[in-house]
Amino acid sequence: MVRRSEAEFLLRRAKGFLDTAKHLMEKGVYDLAAFNLEQALQLMLKYKLLLEVGDYPRTHSLRRLFRVLAEVTGDQAIERFFKDNIDVIGNLESAYIAARYLPVEFEEEEVKHMLQLVEKFAKFLEEGGE
């Protein structure tokens, strides 16, 4: 059974992380912007999985979440999105750890690519990925 209220919460929270990331980018705080973008994408993926199968893996791995989503939906567009953006997805995964624990800084251009990817996936959800 789809837990609609939980799914809606995940999507609202994802949008909040995305908005926060944009604000941090404007301030030049790229490491925390990258972290927030990772959180936004992670929650969007979990949102979509919750709608599709009523649950999602308890993982922070974007790669795993994409693979599971592509597998359970059989959606080739998701599989292509994942493969076409694997480098940026990898940077986002790194941001989850690095921004919290390591003295790693992201370049503005890297974070712009991350933002573009997250916004592209958000648009996919809005245009029929729901």
Order of alpha helices (4+ residues) and beta strands (2+ residues): alpha-alpha-alpha-alpha-alpha-alpha
